[in-house]
Amino acid sequence: MIKTALTLTMTLSAGLLSLAAHAQMSPVGLWRSIDDATQQPKAEIRITQKAGGGLSGVVERSLATTPSPEPNCNLCTDDRKGQPKIGMEIIRGGQQSDGKAVWEGGKILDPENGKNYSLRLTPIDGGKKLEVRGFIGAPLLGRTQTWIRVQ
């Protein structure tokens, strides 16, 4: 009886650890972006899984030390034109590639220039960091940022 209880406890513990590790190797969570020019924290973005399977990433708050002179996305050309950058959905879509810890097929908006880019998200460093690649056409023609997991 004690042996059975111990085996069950160990099995459940291993299963929970496996689930936690799997959850960390996902882009879902709260992330801190880093400004390319200053290398300082720029914003916190929450990425969620939509009911239909795609991802959604929303800017929750700015971490900039000086307020943006332009709080709205006036350079956006879609339904986000003129909307506040805080609360804006900047990631739309994206699905996990078969058998890989990579999410592709979505779009990411740069609210500073109003442009949409194709998106590739890759959790790294055990899920503590997220490589965010925005590109036009081929992934070789783009830019990668590394975001840091907040939670």
Backbone hydrogen bonds, N-H to C=O, Kabsch-Sander energy under -0.5 kcal/mol:
donor,donor_aa,acceptor,acceptor_aa,energy
5,A,1,M,-2.4
6,L,2,I,-2.6
7,T,3,K,-2.4
8,L,4,T,-2.4
9,T,5,A,-2.5
10,M,6,L,-2.5
11,T,7,T,-2.4
12,L,8,L,-2.6
13,S,9,T,-2.4
14,A,10,M,-2.4
15,G,11,T,-2.3
16,L,12,L,-2.5
17,L,13,S,-2.4
18,S,14,A,-2.3
19,L,15,G,-2.3
20,A,16,L,-2.4
21,A,17,L,-2.4
22,H,18,S,-2.5
23,A,19,L,-2.6
24,Q,20,A,-1.8
25,M,21,A,-1.2
26,S,23,A,-0.8
29,G,47,I,-2.1
31,W,45,I,-2.9
32,R,148,I,-2.9
33,S,31,W,-0.6
33,S,43,A,-2.8
35,D,40,Q,-3.1
39,Q,35,D,-2.1
42,K,33,S,-3.0
43,A,33,S,-0.8
44,E,61,R,-2.5
45,I,31,W,-2.8
46,R,58,V,-2.7
47,I,29,G,-3.2
47,I,45,I,-0.6
48,T,46,R,-0.5
48,T,56,S,-3.0
50,K,48,T,-0.6
50,K,54,G,-3.6
53,G,50,K,-1.9
56,S,48,T,-2.2
57,G,91,I,-2.0
58,V,46,R,-2.4
59,V,88,M,-2.4
60,E,44,E,-2.9
60,E,58,V,-0.6
61,R,44,E,-1.3
63,L,42,K,-3.1
64,A,42,K,-0.8
73,C,83,Q,-2.9
74,N,72,N,-1.5
76,C,73,C,-0.8
77,T,114,G,-0.6
81,K,78,D,-2.1
82,G,73,C,-2.3
83,Q,80,R,-2.3
85,K,71,P,-2.9
87,G,59,V,-3.0
88,M,85,K,-1.6
90,I,57,G,-2.7
90,I,88,M,-0.8
91,I,57,G,-1.7
92,R,107,K,-2.4
93,G,55,L,-2.3
95,Q,104,E,-3.1
97,S,102,V,-3.4
100,K,97,S,-2.1
102,V,100,K,-0.9
103,W,121,L,-2.7
104,E,95,Q,-2.7
105,G,119,L,-0.8
106,G,119,L,-0.5
107,K,92,R,-2.7
108,I,117,Y,-2.5
109,L,90,I,-2.7
110,D,115,K,-2.6
113,N,110,D,-1.1
114,G,110,D,-2.1
115,K,110,D,-0.7
117,Y,108,I,-2.6
118,S,135,F,-2.8
119,L,106,G,-1.7
120,R,133,R,-1.8
121,L,103,W,-2.7
122,T,131,E,-2.2
124,I,129,K,-2.7
127,G,124,I,-1.0
128,K,124,I,-0.6
128,K,125,D,-1.3
129,K,124,I,-1.9
130,L,147,W,-2.4
131,E,122,T,-3.0
132,V,130,L,-0.6
132,V,145,Q,-3.3
133,R,120,R,-2.9
133,R,131,E,-0.6
134,G,132,V,-0.6
134,G,143,R,-2.4
135,F,118,S,-2.0
136,I,141,L,-2.0
138,A,136,I,-0.7
141,L,138,A,-2.1
142,G,140,L,-1.1
143,R,134,G,-2.5
145,Q,132,V,-2.7
147,W,130,L,-2.9
147,W,145,Q,-0.6
148,I,32,R,-2.3
149,R,128,K,-2.9
150,V,30,L,-3.4
151,Q,30,L,-1.3
